[in-house]
Amino acid sequence: MKKFLLAAFVVATFIIYSVHQRGEDSAAVATPASSGGLDTATPGTPVPGVSYKDGRYTGVAADAFYGFIQVAATVRHGQIINVEFLQYPNDRDTSVQINTQAMPFLKQEAIQAQSANVDIISGATDSSEAFIKSLASALNTAKS
């Protein structure tokens, strides 16, 4: 039990450190290749000239290795105002810990970028890539 708690602490610490350092350390950032080329902007930056139809759009359930991630994007006045996680890997303690750390950052960055072009979170690569794929599919439906 002590080894598990220590490992969990190390993973959580690494994720938090990586997220805070991603602006300074380009090794912690990867281009979201799994978005299928739907958006071509640099990760974390808004896509110019893209607006969305108002509504709530559900993305595909994307494989995140230990389960699936599926999100729904809410659009109001042509802007993403919310991203809700409908499904995420939560049947293992490690999955719960990783996803509860990563999901708020992914959501915040998507709303800020107004696209699925978000940075991949170190330590949560599979979850990040599945998030990007699910959100990109939802936003493709929402494009006006």
Summary of the structure (lengths in Angstrom):
residues: 144
radius of gyration: 15.1
end to end distance: 52.0
largest distance: 52.7
contacts: 462
relative contact order: 0.24
helix: 45%
strand: 18%
